[in-house]
């Protein structure tokens, strides 16, 4: 409302220290005050002015009065914090809600900078932390293989964080690990096919030049996207990939095989033999680039705490499958 702004904020990492008291800033002329602290009475009254409280909002309540004997006001029952701006409603700033929101974001950055804490603006009452692990546990057998410890480390990092940004990049690192070996395997096959020809000889200058040309052309054409395609083609059967997508969409809902806008890019996986690997690779690599790069003017970009985390949670599932299978497929059998 004119001259007043209030929004729920959350401290993203619950393991980090949170300030016990409110955080306050005041303008030099004393006319504008910004505070992060307990919600205002007006804010709480506006939330309770309903026939039934939102279910997700109920989880943010401390409980019935009997469990809060020291409570003095309705605000004591709400388990969240808000950022509040108070200024004169007659000023240009006070009459512009968008300006007040921009000022609140700037203040949150200052509080974060000065206190070493992560503050974000809640988009809904629902929990905004994500977990990429399976919803149900599975029985596992005694290990018959040992696995690359570096890859296990990235896998643990992906499962152990509620940041979809970090989870996606950690799992991508597992696929990226095999770029060199997959590329070299293809190059070795090309070189081998050339040198086993009956007319090849190290004394023939033309044959040596042709061999050098093969190597140079391969190195020039092979970029990261091509390397990712090679990794998928070398370690995965197309039927295996198609089966996982079908089962995943049967148990959840169609996502990968439907045309969707992912991080401002239209994507769809065609599961036919000629397109399934290029489609999966392009989709993963495009999302990876959107996470890693943030150039001004880029179409596909990831903006933290903008609601795109929910999209990443769906996208990361196929990457989790590929990463886990790569760890398993490249393990070493245990000899007894």
VOBA-1610 file (N, C-alpha, C; in pm, whole numbers, padded with zeros to 5 digits, always signed):
BEGIN
Unk+00086-00117+00000Unk+00000+00000+00000Unk+00090+00123+00000Unk+00036+00242-00031Unk+00121+00361-00040Unk+00206+00380+00085Unk+00337+00387+00063Unk+00428+00411+00173Unk+00465+00289+00255Unk+00414+00173+00215Unk+00445+00053+00296Unk+00459-00068+00205Unk+00557-00152+00237Unk+00584-00275+00161Unk+00626-00383+00260Unk+00576-00506+00239Unk+00617-00617+00324Unk+00611-00746+00244Unk+00715-00828+00259Unk+00725-00953+00182Unk+00799-01057+00266Unk+00756-01181+00255Unk+00822-01290+00328Unk+00960-01316+00268Unk+01059-01330+00353Unk+01193-01366+00309Unk+01235-01494+00381Unk+01330-01562+00323Unk+01379-01685+00385Unk+01530-01690+00379Unk+01587-01752+00480Unk+01730-01772+00487Unk+01757-01907+00423Unk+01821-01907+00304Unk+01824-02024+00218Unk+01892-02145+00280Unk+02003-02126+00348Unk+02073-02240+00406Unk+02045-02245+00555Unk+01962-02341+00601Unk+01924-02345+00742Unk+02040-02376+00835Unk+02152-02427+00780Unk+02266-02459+00866Unk+02351-02336+00897Unk+02330-02229+00818Unk+02405-02107+00843Unk+02343-02031+00959Unk+02425-01950+01023Unk+02374-01873+01135Unk+02271-01772+01085Unk+02167-01752+01165Unk+02067-01652+01134Unk+02071-01545+01242Unk+02051-01420+01208Unk+02054-01316+01309Unk+01941-01333+01409Unk+01974-01324+01537Unk+01872-01341+01640Unk+01778-01221+01646Unk+01829-01104+01619Unk+01747-00984+01624Unk+01715-00936+01483Unk+01632-00834+01475Unk+01596-00782+01344Unk+01713-00708+01281Unk+01710-00701+01148Unk+01810-00626+01073Unk+01744-00498+01026Unk+01807-00385+01052Unk+01743-00256+01026Unk+01837-00160+00954Unk+01782-00087+00857Unk+01852+00020+00789Unk+01759+00141+00784Unk+01819+00260+00791Unk+01740+00382+00787Unk+01807+00482+00695Unk+01728+00552+00614Unk+01782+00650+00520Unk+01844+00766+00596Unk+01930+00841+00526Unk+02002+00951+00590Unk+01908+01058+00645Unk+01794+01077+00575Unk+01700+01179+00623Unk+01601+01125+00725Unk+01612+00994+00754Unk+01525+00934+00855Unk+01382+00910+00812Unk+01352+00930+00682Unk+01214+00918+00636Unk+01178+00778+00588Unk+01278+00695+00562Unk+01253+00560+00511Unk+01326+00459+00597Unk+01254+00357+00641Unk+01312+00254+00727Unk+01290+00117+00664Unk+01394+00037+00666Unk+01387-00100+00612Unk+01425-00196+00724Unk+01347-00304+00741Unk+01373-00397+00850Unk+01341-00540+00807Unk+01425-00634+00847Unk+01393-00776+00835Unk+01375-00829+00976Unk+01258-00881+01004Unk+01228-00930+01138Unk+01096-01002+01142Unk+01033-01004+01256Unk+00904-01070+01271Unk+00800-01001+01183Unk+00701-01076+01133Unk+00598-01013+01050Unk+00517-00912+01131Unk+00465-00813+01062Unk+00385-00711+01129Unk+00248-00766+01165Unk+00183-00699+01258Unk+00048-00739+01298Unk-00047-00730+01180Unk-00034-00624+01101Unk-00120-00607+00984Unk-00101-00721+00885Unk+00024-00761+00864Unk+00054-00870+00772Unk-00012-01000+00820Unk+00001-01030+00948Unk-00057-01153+01004Unk-00208-01151+00999Unk-00268-01035+01027Unk-00414-01024+01022Unk-00465-01046+00880Unk-00390-00996+00781Unk-00432-01014+00642Unk-00428-01162+00603Unk-00335-01237+00662Unk-00323-01380+00630Unk-00435-01461+00695Unk-00479-01417+00812Unk-00582-01493+00885Unk-00723-01450+00847Unk-00736-01350+00762Unk-00868-01304+00719Unk-00919-01394+00608Unk-00945-01519+00644Unk-00988-01619+00546Unk-01064-01730+00617Unk-01141-01806+00543Unk-01217-01916+00602Unk-01125-02030+00647Unk-01017-02053+00573Unk-00923-02161+00607Unk-00784-02119+00563Unk-00688-02139+00652Unk-00550-02104+00620Unk-00493-02199+00516Unk-00412-02146+00428Unk-00340-02228+00331Unk-00263-02338+00404Unk-00267-02460+00349Unk-00203-02573+00415Unk-00053-02553+00433Unk+00011-02498+00329Unk+00155-02473+00340Unk+00185-02363+00440Unk+00093-02265+00450Unk+00110-02160+00549Unk+00098-02216+00690Unk+00010-02313+00709Unk-00009-02373+00841Unk+00121-02433+00895Unk+00206-02483+00805Unk+00333-02541+00848Unk+00427-02436+00905Unk+00397-02311+00880Unk+00481-02203+00929Unk+00428-02143+01058Unk+00333-02210+01118Unk+00280-02167+01247Unk+00349-02243+01359Unk+00362-02179+01474Unk+00425-02243+01589Unk+00335-02345+01656Unk+00206-02332+01641Unk+00115-02427+01703Unk+00009-02356+01785Unk-00078-02432+01853Unk-00186-02372+01932Unk-00132-02292+02049Unk-00212-02201+02106Unk-00167-02115+02216Unk-00112-02191+02335Unk-00164-02312+02360Unk-00119-02387+02478Unk+00029-02421+02469Unk+00081-02429+02347Unk+00223-02461+02329Unk+00310-02336+02327Unk+00244-02219+02334Unk+00318-02093+02333Unk+00269-02006+02448Unk+00292-02047+02570Unk+00238-01972+02684Unk+00291-01830+02693Unk+00407-01803+02633Unk+00464-01670+02642Unk+00420-01578+02530Unk+00336-01626+02441Unk+00294-01546+02328Unk+00211-01426+02372Unk+00242-01310+02318Unk+00171-01188+02355Unk+00087-01133+02242Unk+00117-01176+02119Unk+00046-01123+02003Unk+00032-01233+01899Unk-00057-01211+01805Unk-00077-01308+01697Unk+00051-01329+01617Unk+00136-01226+01613Unk+00260-01237+01537Unk+00354-01341+01595Unk+00338-01374+01723Unk+00426-01472+01787Unk+00400-01614+01738Unk+00289-01635+01668Unk+00255-01770+01624Unk+00303-01800+01483Unk+00353-01698+01412Unk+00398-01717+01275Unk+00548-01739+01272Unk+00588-01849+01208Unk+00728-01892+01208Unk+00796-01854+01076Unk+00799-01726+01047Unk+00873-01678+00931Unk+00909-01531+00955Unk+00991-01478+00867Unk+01031-01339+00878Unk+00996-01264+00750Unk+00983-01135+00764Unk+00949-01052+00649Unk+01044-00934+00641Unk+01052-00878+00522Unk+01123-00752+00504Unk+01018-00643+00490Unk+01035-00534+00565Unk+00936-00427+00569Unk+01001-00294+00533Unk+00931-00215+00454Unk+00976-00080+00420Unk+00866+00017+00457Unk+00901+00117+00534Unk+00806+00223+00572Unk+00862+00356+00524Unk+00780+00431+00451Unk+00821+00562+00401Unk+00698+00649+00388Unk+00716+00770+00350Unk+00603+00861+00334Unk+00524+00824+00210Unk+00392+00809+00221Unk+00310+00774+00104Unk+00300+00885+00002Unk+00344+01005+00038Unk+00331+01120-00052Unk+00449+01134-00148Unk+00555+01057-00126Unk+00672+01066-00213Unk+00655+00977-00335Unk+00741+00999-00436Unk+00739+00916-00557Unk+00772+00771-00522Unk+00862+00751-00427Unk+00898+00616-00385Unk+00781+00549-00315Unk+00711+00622-00230Unk+00600+00565-00156Unk+00481+00529-00242Unk+00468+00594-00358Unk+00354+00568-00446Unk+00382+00459-00549Unk+00505+00405-00551Unk+00543+00306-00653Unk+00581+00174-00588Unk+00489+00076-00587Unk+00520-00056-00526Unk+00641-00123-00589Unk+00659-00107-00720Unk+00773-00172-00786Unk+00904-00112-00736Unk+00907+00019-00710Unk+01027+00082-00657Unk+01057+00032-00516Unk+00952+00011-00438Unk+00972-00039-00302Unk+01028-00182-00306Unk+00981-00262-00401Unk+01033-00399-00413Unk+01180-00396-00454Unk+01215-00310-00547Unk+01355-00298-00589Unk+01442-00253-00472Unk+01390-00162-00391Unk+01464-00116-00274Unk+01480-00229-00173Unk+01376-00312-00160Unk+01383-00426-00068Unk+01489-00526-00113Unk+01498-00551-00244Unk+01600-00641-00296Unk+01740-00586-00270Unk+01755-00455-00288Unk+01885-00393-00264Unk+01923-00405-00116Unk+01825-00383-00028Unk+01852-00393+00116Unk+01886-00536+00155Unk+01817-00635+00095Unk+01847-00775+00125Unk+01990-00808+00086Unk+02035-00752-00025Unk+02174-00773-00066Unk+02270-00712+00035Unk+02239-00595+00083Unk+02325-00529+00181Unk+02330-00609+00312Unk+02213-00659+00356Unk+02211-00741+00477Unk+02294-00868+00457Unk+02279-00930+00339Unk+02354-01052+00309Unk+02503-01023+00306Unk+02539-00911+00243Unk+02680-00872+00232Unk+02741-00847+00370Unk+02667-00780+00457Unk+02721-00744+00587Unk+02720-00854+00690Unk+02633-00957+00668Unk+02618-01062+00769Unk+02660-01200+00720Unk+02695-01212+00591Unk+02735-01342+00539Unk+02625-01444+00539Unk+02501-01400+00512Unk+02387-01490+00510Unk+02318-01481+00375Unk+02242-01586+00341Unk+02172-01592+00213Unk+02025-01560+00235Unk+01978-01452+00173Unk+01840-01409+00189Unk+01772-01407+00053Unk+01654-01466+00043Unk+01578-01463-00082Unk+01432-01432-00052Unk+01361-01390-00156Unk+01221-01356-00142Unk+01135-01479-00174Unk+01051-01519-00081Unk+00968-01637-00100Unk+00867-01612-00212Unk+00850-01712-00299Unk+00755-01701-00409Unk+00618-01757-00373Unk+00616-01846-00276Unk+00489-01906-00233Unk+00508-01959-00092Unk+00399-02009-00034Unk+00410-02068+00100Unk+00468-02207+00096Unk+00468-02268-00022Unk+00521-02404-00033Unk+00670-02404-00007Unk+00721-02517+00036Unk+00863-02532+00063Unk+00940-02513-00067Unk+01044-02432-00065Unk+01119-02402-00186Unk+01252-02474-00191Unk+01272-02570-00100Unk+01393-02651-00107Unk+01361-02777-00187Unk+01456-02822-00264Unk+01432-02937-00351Unk+01530-03049-00320Unk+01484-03169-00348Unk+01567-03287-00329Unk+01553-03374-00451Unk+01664-03416-00509Unk+01657-03489-00636Unk+01652-03640-00616Unk+01666-03688-00493Unk+01666-03832-00470Unk+01531-03895-00497Unk+01529-04026-00503Unk+01404-04097-00528Unk+01310-04084-00409Unk+01179-04087-00437Unk+01081-04073-00330Unk+01071-04200-00246Unk+01099-04313-00307Unk+01093-04439-00233Unk+01231-04505-00235Unk+01262-04573-00128Unk+01392-04639-00119Unk+01389-04771-00196Unk+01507-04818-00231Unk+01520-04943-00304Unk+01615-05036-00231Unk+01587-05163-00236Unk+01677-05263-00178Unk+01800-05275-00268Unk+01916-05275-00209Unk+02039-05286-00286Unk+02117-05408-00242Unk+02199-05460-00331Unk+02277-05579-00301Unk+02418-05543-00256Unk+02489-05641-00209Unk+02629-05624-00171Unk+02707-05584-00296Unk+02795-05484-00287Unk+02865-05436-00407Unk+02951-05543-00473Unk+02937-05553-00604Unk+03018-05644-00684Unk+03124-05569-00764Unk+03121-05438-00755Unk+03217-05354-00825Unk+03265-05241-00734Unk+03382-05189-00765Unk+03426-05066-00703Unk+03411-04955-00806Unk+03396-04831-00757Unk+03365-04720-00847Unk+03466-04607-00829Unk+03471-04523-00929Unk+03561-04409-00927Unk+03524-04316-00811Unk+03618-04293-00720Unk+03588-04214-00600Unk+03556-04069-00633Unk+03617-04014-00739Unk+03587-03877-00778Unk+03442-03863-00822Unk+03395-03961-00898Unk+03257-03957-00946Unk+03159-03976-00831Unk+03193-04061-00737Unk+03108-04080-00619Unk+03098-03950-00541Unk+03209-03874-00536Unk+03207-03746-00467Unk+03109-03649-00531Unk+03110-03640-00663Unk+03015-03553-00732Unk+02870-03601-00713Unk+02852-03733-00714Unk+02719-03789-00693Unk+02668-03754-00554Unk+02753-03765-00454Unk+02715-03731-00316Unk+02681-03582-00305Unk+02760-03500-00373Unk+02733-03356-00371Unk+02597-03325-00432Unk+02564-03392-00542Unk+02436-03368-00608Unk+02318-03408-00521Unk+02331-03520-00450Unk+02222-03567-00366Unk+02215-03492-00233Unk+02327-03437-00190Unk+02334-03377-00058Unk+02294-03231-00051Unk+02269-03169-00166Unk+02233-03027-00165Unk+02089-03009-00208Unk+02024-02904-00158Unk+01890-02873-00206Unk+01894-02764-00312Unk+02014-02734-00363Unk+02029-02639-00473Unk+02027-02715-00605Unk+01923-02694-00685Unk+01914-02761-00814Unk+02024-02714-00908Unk+02066-02592-00892Unk+02178-02538-00970Unk+02304-02622-00946Unk+02337-02643-00820Unk+02457-02719-00785Unk+02441-02867-00820Unk+02323-02922-00799Unk+02298-03064-00830Unk+02319-03091-00978Unk+02264-03003-01062Unk+02275-03025-01206Unk+02420-03021-01252Unk+02494-02922-01204Unk+02633-02909-01246Unk+02719-03024-01192Unk+02689-03070-01071Unk+02765-03181-01014Unk+02744-03308-01096Unk+02621-03335-01137Unk+02593-03454-01218Unk+02651-03439-01358Unk+02647-03317-01412Unk+02707-03293-01544Unk+02856-03323-01541Unk+02921-03292-01429Unk+03064-03320-01415Unk+03094-03468-01432Unk+03001-03554-01391Unk+03022-03698-01406Unk+03022-03736-01553Unk+02932-03679-01632Unk+02930-03706-01776Unk+03054-03646-01842Unk+03090-03526-01799Unk+03203-03457-01859Unk+03335-03532-01836Unk+03343-03606-01727Unk+03463-03681-01694Unk+03503-03776-01807Unk+03405-03827-01882Unk+03431-03928-01985Unk+03449-03868-02125Unk+03450-03736-02136Unk+03465-03674-02267Unk+03596-03715-02335Unk+03705-03712-02260Unk+03835-03743-02319Unk+03843-03887-02366Unk+03803-03981-02279Unk+03814-04123-02316Unk+03722-04158-02432Unk+03600-04103-02434Unk+03508-04131-02544Unk+03561-04074-02674Unk+03618-03953-02667Unk+03672-03890-02788Unk+03793-03966-02840Unk+03881-04005-02748Unk+04000-04079-02788Unk+03964-04214-02846Unk+03861-04277-02794Unk+03819-04407-02845Unk+03777-04398-02992Unk+03702-04294-03025Unk+03658-04275-03163Unk+03778-04243-03252Unk+03866-04156-03202Unk+03984-04120-03282Unk+04074-04241-03305Unk+04090-04322-03201Unk+04174-04442-03216Unk+04118-04535-03323Unk+03986-04547-03329Unk+03925-04633-03430Unk+03951-04579-03571Unk+03944-04447-03585Unk+03969-04386-03716Unk+04116-04405-03757Unk+04206-04382-03661Unk+04349-04398-03690Unk+04380-04543-03722Unk+04323-04633-03642Unk+04347-04776-03663Unk+04298-04821-03801Unk+04178-04772-03839Unk+04123-04809-03970Unk+04212-04761-04083Unk+04282-04649-04061Unk+04369-04595-04165Unk+04501-04672-04176Unk+04560-04705-04061Unk+04694-04765-04065Unk+04693-04914-04092Unk+04575-04978-04081Unk+04573-05123-04110Unk+04544-05150-04258Unk+04520-05045-04335Unk+04502-05065-04479Unk+04628-05128-04539Unk+04613-05223-04631Unk+04729-05291-04689Unk+04829-05196-04755Unk+04779-05083-04808Unk+04871-04994-04880Unk+04931-04886-04791Unk+04905-04893-04659Unk+04963-04791-04570Unk+05109-04824-04542Unk+05192-04722-04539Unk+05332-04739-04505Unk+05385-04608-04448Unk+05470-04619-04348Unk+05526-04497-04289Unk+05623-04426-04383Unk+05657-04494-04492Unk+05748-04432-04590Unk+05672-04355-04699Unk+05540-04367-04702Unk+05459-04299-04802Unk+05412-04165-04746Unk+05462-04057-04801Unk+05431-03923-04750Unk+05282-03891-04756Unk+05217-03934-04865Unk+05074-03904-04880Unk+04992-03972-04771Unk+05026-04099-04741Unk+04953-04172-04638Unk+04972-04107-04500Unk+05092-04058-04474Unk+05119-03990-04347Unk+05041-03859-04340Unk+05036-03785-04455Unk+04959-03660-04457Unk+04811-03687-04435Unk+04759-03794-04495Unk+04619-03830-04475Unk+04591-03862-04329Unk+04685-03929-04265Unk+04670-03964-04123Unk+04667-03837-04037Unk+04758-03745-04066Unk+04762-03618-03992Unk+04632-03540-04014Unk+04581-03545-04137Unk+04457-03474-04170Unk+04339-03529-04089Unk+04334-03662-04075Unk+04227-03725-03996Unk+04230-03675-03852Unk+04349-03669-03795Unk+04364-03627-03655Unk+04327-03480-03639Unk+04374-03396-03730Unk+04346-03253-03720Unk+04198-03223-03737Unk+04135-03286-03834Unk+03993-03264-03858Unk+03911-03309-03737Unk+03951-03418-03676Unk+03878-03469-03560Unk+03888-03371-03443Unk+04008-03320-03417Unk+04027-03225-03307Unk+03953-03095-03332Unk+03943-03054-03458Unk+03877-02927-03492Unk+03726-02937-03475Unk+03671-03048-03517Unk+03525-03062-03516Unk+03468-03101-03380Unk+03551-03155-03292Unk+03499-03210-03168Unk+03485-03100-03062Unk+03363-03057-03036Unk+03337-02965-02927Unk+03273-03041-02811Unk+03233-02972-02705Unk+03179-03039-02587Unk+03047-03109-02616Unk+02963-03047-02698Unk+02837-03112-02732Unk+02861-03241-02809Unk+02955-03239-02902Unk+02989-03361-02977Unk+03046-03467-02883Unk+03128-03423-02787Unk+03185-03517-02691Unk+03076-03581-02605Unk+02976-03502-02566Unk+02864-03555-02487Unk+02787-03659-02567Unk+02765-03633-02693Unk+02696-03730-02778Unk+02776-03860-02787Unk+02908-03848-02796Unk+02992-03967-02803Unk+02984-04049-02675Unk+02983-03980-02559Unk+02972-04050-02431Unk+02841-04128-02423Unk+02732-04065-02462Unk+02601-04132-02458Unk+02598-04250-02556Unk+02653-04229-02675Unk+02652-04335-02776Unk+02738-04453-02735Unk+02850-04425-02665Unk+02942-04532-02627Unk+02890-04614-02509Unk+02824-04550-02415Unk+02789-04618-02290Unk+02642-04656-02278Unk+02556-04606-02369Unk+02413-04632-02354Unk+02353-04686-02483Unk+02267-04783-02466Unk+02190-04834-02577Unk+02067-04746-02596Unk+02029-04722-02718Unk+01914-04635-02745Unk+01785-04690-02683Unk+01773-04822-02684Unk+01655-04884-02622Unk+01653-04858-02472Unk+01769-04862-02410Unk+01781-04835-02267Unk+01736-04693-02234Unk+01780-04597-02314Unk+01741-04458-02293Unk+01592-04439-02314Unk+01541-04498-02420Unk+01399-04486-02452Unk+01313-04547-02342Unk+01356-04661-02290Unk+01281-04729-02184Unk+01276-04645-02057Unk+01390-04580-02022Unk+01389-04498-01901Unk+01292-04381-01915Unk+01295-04315-02030Unk+01205-04201-02051Unk+01060-04245-02043Unk+01028-04357-02105Unk+00889-04406-02103Unk+00845-04439-01961Unk+00929-04507-01885Unk+00893-04544-01748Unk+00881-04420-01659Unk+00972-04326-01677Unk+00969-04204-01597Unk+00841-04125-01622Unk+00802-04112-01749Unk+00684-04034-01780Unk+00556-04110-01746Unk+00562-04242-01743Unk+00446-04320-01700Unk+00423-04303-01550Unk+00532-04302-01473Unk+00521-04289-01328Unk+00497-04146-01283Unk+00527-04050-01367Unk+00509-03909-01332Unk+00408-03847-01429Unk+00457-03775-01524Unk+00372-03717-01628Unk+00460-03686-01748Unk+00403-03677-01868Unk+00485-03646-01985Unk+00560-03514-01967Unk+00687-03518-01990Unk+00769-03398-01974Unk+00874-03388-02084Unk+00959-03490-02094Unk+01069-03485-02190Unk+01022-03499-02334Unk+00915-03574-02357Unk+00871-03600-02494Unk+00769-03498-02544Unk+00734-03401-02460Unk+00643-03295-02502Unk+00721-03166-02526Unk+00674-03088-02621Unk+00738-02959-02650Unk+00721-02867-02531Unk+00833-02824-02473Unk+00829-02737-02355Unk+00934-02628-02367Unk+00906-02516-02304Unk+01003-02407-02298Unk+01083-02423-02170Unk+01210-02457-02184Unk+01300-02478-02071Unk+01405-02369-02072Unk+01404-02284-01969Unk+01499-02172-01960Unk+01500-02091-02090Unk+01380-02060-02137Unk+01359-01975-02255Unk+01398-02042-02387Unk+01416-02173-02385Unk+01445-02248-02508Unk+01341-02358-02526Unk+01288-02371-02648Unk+01192-02475-02676Unk+01265-02608-02693Unk+01220-02711-02620Unk+01288-02841-02622Unk+01187-02955-02626Unk+01231-03062-02691Unk+01153-03186-02694Unk+01245-03300-02733Unk+01233-03414-02665Unk+01315-03531-02698Unk+01233-03625-02786Unk+01280-03644-02908Unk+01222-03742-02999Unk+01295-03874-02971Unk+01220-03977-02931Unk+01282-04102-02887Unk+01310-04200-03001Unk+01299-04157-03124Unk+01334-04246-03236Unk+01485-04266-03239Unk+01529-04376-03302Unk+01670-04415-03299Unk+01764-04306-03349Unk+01725-04233-03452Unk+01816-04136-03512Unk+01829-04006-03433Unk+01735-03982-03343Unk+01732-03851-03276Unk+01745-03856-03123Unk+01724-03970-03061Unk+01717-03972-02915Unk+01847-03927-02850Unk+01962-03975-02897Unk+02089-03933-02836Unk+02121-03787-02866Unk+02111-03739-02990Unk+02134-03595-03015Unk+02040-03505-02936Unk+01912-03546-02923Unk+01815-03465-02850Unk+01848-03457-02702Unk+01883-03571-02642Unk+01918-03572-02499Unk+02044-03490-02475Unk+02145-03509-02558Unk+02271-03437-02542Unk+02252-03287-02557Unk+02178-03246-02658Unk+02155-03103-02681Unk+02077-03041-02566Unk+01980-03112-02516Unk+01898-03062-02404Unk+01985-03041-02280Unk+02065-03143-02246Unk+02151-03134-02128Unk+02254-03023-02144Unk+02315-03015-02260Unk+02421-02917-02282Unk+02366-02774-02285Unk+02248-02755-02340Unk+02186-02623-02343Unk+02155-02574-02202Unk+02103-02664-02119Unk+02073-02627-01980Unk+02202-02600-01904Unk+02302-02682-01927Unk+02432-02660-01862Unk+02487-02523-01896Unk+02477-02484-02023Unk+02527-02353-02064Unk+02448-02239-02000Unk+02317-02260-01985Unk+02233-02158-01921Unk+02271-02141-01774Unk+02318-02248-01712Unk+02359-02239-01572Unk+02497-02175-01558Unk+02586-02208-01649Unk+02725-02163-01638Unk+02743-02021-01690Unk+02674-01986-01800Unk+02694-01856-01862Unk+02581-01759-01825Unk+02615-01634-01813Unk+02515-01533-01778Unk+02545-01403-01850Unk+02574-01414-01978Unk+02606-01295-02056Unk+02480-01211-02079Unk+02497-01081-02073Unk+02385-00991-02099Unk+02334-01013-02241Unk+02203-01032-02253Unk+02144-01055-02384Unk+02126-01201-02419Unk+02183-01292-02340Unk+02165-01435-02365Unk+02017-01471-02352Unk+01969-01557-02442Unk+01828-01597-02437Unk+01805-01698-02325Unk+01888-01802-02322Unk+01872-01908-02221Unk+01960-01875-02101Unk+01897-01832-01993Unk+01970-01799-01871Unk+01894-01852-01750Unk+01970-01886-01646Unk+01910-01931-01521Unk+01920-01817-01419Unk+01807-01785-01357Unk+01803-01679-01256Unk+01765-01743-01123Unk+01855-01743-01025Unk+01825-01806-00895Unk+01703-01746-00828Unk+01627-01832-00761Unk+01510-01793-00682Unk+01404-01720-00764Unk+01394-01759-00891Unk+01294-01698-00979Unk+01184-01797-01015Unk+01187-01917-00956Unk+01090-02020-00989Unk+01143-02123-01087Unk+01264-02098-01142Unk+01321-02192-01239Unk+01377-02316-01172Unk+01394-02312-01040Unk+01441-02431-00970Unk+01346-02549-00988Unk+01219-02521-00996Unk+01120-02628-01014Unk+01139-02697-01149Unk+01173-02620-01251Unk+01200-02677-01383Unk+01326-02762-01379Unk+01429-02712-01311Unk+01554-02786-01299Unk+01534-02918-01226Unk+01445-02919-01127Unk+01421-03043-01053Unk+01369-03152-01145Unk+01290-03115-01244Unk+01239-03214-01340Unk+01349-03252-01440Unk+01425-03155-01483Unk+01529-03180-01582Unk+01644-03263-01526Unk+01671-03249-01399Unk+01788-03315-01340Unk+01767-03466-01329Unk+01643-03512-01341Unk+01615-03655-01323Unk+01683-03741-01429Unk+01679-03698-01554Unk+01744-03777-01659Unk+01896-03771-01645Unk+01946-03658-01597Unk+02089-03645-01574Unk+02133-03736-01459Unk+02050-03749-01357Unk+02080-03838-01245Unk+02088-03983-01292Unk+01994-04023-01377Unk+01995-04158-01433Unk+02123-04184-01512Unk+02159-04091-01600Unk+02278-04109-01683Unk+02405-04113-01598Unk+02415-04024-01499Unk+02534-04019-01415Unk+02549-04146-01333Unk+02440-04194-01273Unk+02447-04315-01192Unk+02484-04436-01278Unk+02427-04444-01396Unk+02458-04556-01484Unk+02603-04552-01532Unk+02655-04433-01555Unk+02795-04422-01595Unk+02888-04468-01483Unk+02856-04431-01360Unk+02936-04476-01246Unk+02936-04627-01238Unk+02818-04686-01254Unk+02804-04832-01245Unk+02872-04902-01362Unk+02846-04854-01484Unk+02899-04919-01603Unk+03051-04914-01611Unk+03112-04811-01556Unk+03258-04796-01563Unk+03328-04844-01438Unk+03254-04910-01349Unk+03317-04964-01228Unk+03404-05085-01261Unk+03483-05126-01163Unk+03574-05240-01179Unk+03524-05357-01097Unk+03514-05474-01161Unk+03465-05592-01090Unk+03558-05628-00974Unk+03497-05668-00863Unk+03574-05710-00746Unk+03612-05856-00764Unk+03739-05886-00753Unk+03785-06025-00763Unk+03808-06080-00622Unk+03760-06199-00598Unk+03772-06262-00466Unk+03875-06373-00471
//
